[in-house]
Amino acid sequence: MYCMKKNLLPAFVAMLILGFSACKKSSEDFQPTPISDYAPLEIGKYVVYNLDSTVFINFGQTTAIHSYQVKYQVDAAITDNLGRPAYRIFRYIRNTPTAAWTPDNSFTAVNTGNVLEFIENNMRFVKLSLPIKDNYSWKGNTYIDTYSANSLVRYLDDWDYTYDSVGAPLQIGGFSFDKTITVNERDEVVGFPNDPTLYSEINFSQEKYAYGIGLIYRKFFHSEYQPPVPGVDGHFVEGSYGITMTIADHN
């Protein structure tokens, strides 16, 4: 009996060593995808988009679509209002692909290592977050004032950003991308949009990013419809709008 226990001991120790080795190898093989893979911030880098803008005119009773081209270009390394390393991004716009670019707006992007923040019109969006894997979700609008009485963007409250199709190839805007990620941000319908006699609200937002390039597609739409009442026709309220951005060029 003593001899059997003695012979089993080395085998047991060997199994432990193999088990620890396998765990160590698995840990070493796992390399989380850095945010910079899908949102490279380098001075001089740019992406050009075809932009379709949906607006409501004639006191919110008519839908119109205006088309432009816009270019987002990383301009300089800066320090943001919180004292963090950041990048300034300039946006340029033109009416046709042959027209000259005109400066239009500027934004701030911050890669903290764990999240990508994008500050637009004084609103701080958390565009990407680690880990980059299917079904991972985070509160992308958590820093935006959606609560105060003066807030004009209450519809942005409590949005869950969720990864989908991580690493999938995609064809879009005449380009073929080997690795992309999709971020589903909102898909909400309130009321009955097909009935002009009833209230309705639509909120939709989705973005797609390509490895080594950044944002390649964005679709956003928000509308709030007020039905007719005596003396006032049915109309979409001020602040209803939509945009679709599709990559047209990049460096």
C-alpha positions as CSV (number, residue, x, y, z in Angstrom):
1,M,0.0,0.0,0.0
2,Y,2.9,2.4,0.8
3,C,4.5,1.7,-2.5
4,M,1.3,2.5,-4.4
5,K,0.9,5.9,-2.7
6,K,4.6,6.6,-3.4
7,N,4.2,5.8,-7.1
8,L,1.0,7.9,-7.4
9,L,2.7,11.1,-6.0
10,P,4.9,11.9,-8.9
11,A,2.0,11.4,-11.3
12,F,-0.2,13.8,-9.3
13,V,2.6,16.4,-9.2
14,A,3.0,16.1,-12.9
15,M,-0.7,16.7,-13.5
16,L,-0.6,19.8,-11.4
17,I,2.4,21.1,-13.3
18,L,0.6,20.5,-16.6
19,G,-2.5,22.2,-15.3
20,F,-0.6,25.3,-14.2
21,S,1.3,25.4,-17.5
22,A,-2.0,25.2,-19.5
23,C,-3.5,28.1,-17.5
24,K,-0.4,30.2,-17.9
25,K,-0.3,29.5,-21.6
26,S,-4.0,30.4,-22.0
27,S,-3.4,33.6,-20.0
28,E,-0.4,34.6,-22.2
29,D,-2.3,33.8,-25.4
30,F,-5.2,36.1,-24.6
31,Q,-4.4,39.6,-25.8
32,P,-7.3,42.1,-25.4
33,T,-8.0,44.3,-28.4
34,P,-6.8,47.9,-27.6
35,I,-9.2,50.7,-28.5
36,S,-6.5,52.3,-30.7
37,D,-7.0,49.3,-33.1
38,Y,-10.4,50.7,-34.1
39,A,-9.9,54.3,-33.2
40,P,-6.4,55.4,-34.2
41,L,-5.6,58.9,-33.2
42,E,-2.6,60.2,-35.2
43,I,-2.0,63.8,-36.2
44,G,-2.8,64.2,-39.9
45,K,-5.1,61.2,-40.1
46,Y,-8.4,61.9,-41.8
47,V,-11.6,60.2,-42.9
48,V,-14.0,61.6,-45.5
49,Y,-17.7,60.8,-45.4
50,N,-20.7,61.2,-47.6
51,L,-23.2,62.8,-45.3
52,D,-27.0,62.8,-45.7
53,S,-28.8,65.1,-43.3
54,T,-32.5,64.7,-42.6
55,V,-34.2,67.9,-41.4
56,F,-37.9,68.9,-40.9
57,I,-38.9,72.2,-42.5
58,N,-42.2,74.1,-43.0
59,F,-42.8,74.2,-39.2
60,G,-41.9,70.6,-38.9
61,Q,-44.4,69.3,-41.5
62,T,-42.0,68.5,-44.3
63,T,-39.0,66.2,-44.4
64,A,-36.0,67.2,-46.4
65,I,-32.6,65.5,-47.0
66,H,-29.5,67.6,-47.7
67,S,-26.3,65.9,-48.9
68,Y,-22.7,67.0,-48.2
69,Q,-19.2,65.7,-47.8
70,V,-17.4,66.1,-44.5
71,K,-13.8,65.4,-43.5
72,Y,-12.7,64.6,-39.9
73,Q,-9.0,65.2,-39.5
74,V,-6.9,64.8,-36.4
75,D,-5.2,68.2,-36.0
76,A,-3.1,68.3,-32.8
77,A,-2.3,66.6,-29.5
78,I,-3.8,68.7,-26.6
79,T,-4.9,68.6,-23.0
80,D,-8.6,68.4,-22.3
81,N,-10.6,70.2,-19.6
82,L,-9.8,67.4,-17.2
83,G,-6.1,67.7,-17.7
84,R,-5.9,64.5,-19.8
85,P,-3.9,63.9,-23.0
86,A,-6.3,64.3,-25.9
87,Y,-6.6,65.1,-29.6
88,R,-8.3,68.0,-31.4
89,I,-10.3,66.9,-34.4
90,F,-11.3,69.4,-37.1
91,R,-14.3,68.9,-39.3
92,Y,-14.5,70.3,-42.8
93,I,-17.5,70.4,-45.1
94,R,-18.3,70.9,-48.8
95,N,-21.4,70.6,-50.9
96,T,-19.8,68.6,-53.7
97,P,-16.8,66.3,-54.0
98,T,-15.0,68.9,-56.2
99,A,-15.7,71.9,-54.0
100,A,-13.1,73.4,-51.6
101,W,-13.2,72.3,-48.0
102,T,-14.5,74.8,-45.4
103,P,-13.8,74.5,-41.7
104,D,-17.0,73.7,-39.9
105,N,-16.5,72.5,-36.3
106,S,-14.0,71.0,-33.9
107,F,-14.2,68.1,-31.5
108,T,-12.0,66.4,-28.8
109,A,-11.2,62.7,-28.6
110,V,-9.7,61.0,-25.6
111,N,-8.4,57.5,-25.5
112,T,-8.0,56.7,-21.8
113,G,-6.9,53.1,-22.5
114,N,-10.2,51.8,-21.3
115,V,-12.6,54.0,-23.2
116,L,-12.8,56.3,-26.1
117,E,-14.5,59.6,-25.3
118,F,-15.7,62.0,-28.0
119,I,-16.7,65.5,-27.0
120,E,-19.1,67.1,-29.4
121,N,-21.1,70.3,-28.8
122,N,-20.1,70.1,-25.1
123,M,-21.5,66.6,-24.8
124,R,-19.1,63.8,-23.8
125,F,-19.9,60.4,-25.4
126,V,-18.2,57.2,-24.5
127,K,-18.0,55.8,-28.0
128,L,-15.9,52.6,-27.3
129,S,-15.1,50.6,-24.2
130,L,-13.1,47.6,-23.2
131,P,-13.3,44.7,-23.6
132,I,-14.1,44.8,-27.3
133,K,-16.2,41.6,-27.7
134,D,-19.6,40.6,-28.8
135,N,-22.5,41.6,-26.6
136,Y,-20.4,43.7,-24.2
137,S,-22.5,46.7,-23.1
138,W,-21.9,50.1,-21.4
139,K,-23.7,53.4,-20.8
140,G,-22.4,55.5,-23.6
141,N,-24.3,58.7,-22.6
142,T,-23.6,58.6,-18.9
143,Y,-21.8,62.0,-18.9
144,I,-24.6,63.9,-20.8
145,D,-27.1,66.0,-19.0
146,T,-30.4,64.3,-19.7
147,Y,-32.1,65.1,-16.4
148,S,-32.2,68.9,-15.8
149,A,-35.3,70.9,-16.7
150,N,-33.3,72.8,-19.4
151,S,-31.9,69.6,-21.1
152,L,-32.7,69.5,-24.8
153,V,-31.5,65.9,-25.2
154,R,-33.5,63.9,-22.7
155,Y,-34.0,61.3,-25.4
156,L,-30.3,60.3,-24.9
157,D,-31.0,59.1,-21.4
158,D,-29.8,55.6,-20.3
159,W,-28.6,54.3,-23.7
160,D,-26.9,51.0,-23.7
161,Y,-24.1,50.8,-26.3
162,T,-23.5,47.1,-27.3
163,Y,-20.9,45.5,-29.5
164,D,-22.0,43.3,-32.4
165,S,-20.2,41.5,-35.2
166,V,-16.7,42.1,-33.6
167,G,-14.0,41.3,-36.1
168,A,-16.4,40.7,-39.0
169,P,-15.5,41.7,-42.6
170,L,-17.7,44.4,-44.1
171,Q,-18.2,46.1,-47.5
172,I,-19.4,49.7,-47.2
173,G,-19.0,52.9,-49.1
174,G,-17.2,51.1,-51.9
175,F,-14.6,49.7,-49.6
176,S,-13.9,46.2,-48.3
177,F,-12.8,46.0,-44.7
178,D,-11.3,42.8,-43.2
179,K,-12.1,43.5,-39.6
180,T,-14.8,45.7,-38.2
181,I,-17.0,46.2,-35.2
182,T,-20.6,47.4,-34.9
183,V,-21.8,49.4,-31.9
184,N,-25.6,49.3,-31.5
185,E,-26.6,52.3,-29.4
186,R,-30.4,52.7,-29.6
187,D,-33.3,51.2,-31.5
188,E,-36.5,52.6,-30.0
189,V,-40.0,53.4,-31.2
190,V,-42.6,55.0,-29.0
191,G,-46.2,55.3,-30.0
192,F,-47.4,54.8,-33.6
193,P,-45.3,56.6,-36.2
194,N,-47.6,55.5,-39.1
195,D,-50.6,57.2,-37.6
196,P,-50.5,61.0,-38.0
197,T,-53.2,61.4,-35.4
198,L,-51.2,60.0,-32.6
199,Y,-47.9,60.9,-30.8
200,S,-44.7,59.1,-31.7
201,E,-41.0,59.2,-31.1
202,I,-38.2,57.3,-32.8
203,N,-34.6,57.0,-31.6
204,F,-32.0,55.0,-33.6
205,S,-28.3,55.1,-33.5
206,Q,-25.6,52.8,-34.8
207,E,-21.9,53.1,-35.6
208,K,-19.4,50.9,-37.4
209,Y,-15.6,51.0,-37.0
210,A,-12.8,49.4,-39.1
211,Y,-9.5,48.1,-37.9
212,G,-6.7,50.7,-38.4
213,I,-9.1,53.4,-39.8
214,G,-11.8,54.3,-37.2
215,L,-15.4,55.3,-37.8
216,I,-16.6,54.2,-41.2
217,Y,-20.4,54.4,-40.8
218,R,-22.8,56.2,-38.6
219,K,-26.6,56.4,-38.7
220,F,-28.5,58.5,-36.2
221,F,-32.2,59.5,-36.2
222,H,-34.3,61.2,-33.6
223,S,-37.8,62.4,-34.2
224,E,-40.7,63.5,-31.9
225,Y,-44.0,63.9,-33.6
226,Q,-46.9,65.9,-32.0
227,P,-50.4,65.1,-33.4
228,P,-52.7,67.8,-34.5
229,V,-54.8,69.7,-32.0
230,P,-57.4,72.5,-32.7
231,G,-55.5,75.3,-34.3
232,V,-52.2,73.5,-34.7
233,D,-51.3,71.0,-37.4
234,G,-49.4,67.8,-36.6
235,H,-45.7,68.4,-36.8
236,F,-42.2,67.2,-35.8
237,V,-40.9,69.2,-32.9
238,E,-37.7,71.3,-33.1
239,G,-34.7,69.1,-32.5
240,S,-35.9,66.3,-34.7
241,Y,-33.2,65.3,-37.2
242,G,-31.1,62.5,-38.6
243,I,-27.7,61.9,-40.2
244,T,-26.2,59.1,-42.2
245,M,-22.4,59.1,-42.6
246,T,-20.7,56.7,-45.0
247,I,-16.9,56.5,-45.6
248,A,-15.8,58.0,-49.0
249,D,-12.0,58.3,-48.5
250,H,-9.3,58.0,-45.8
251,N,-5.5,58.0,-45.5
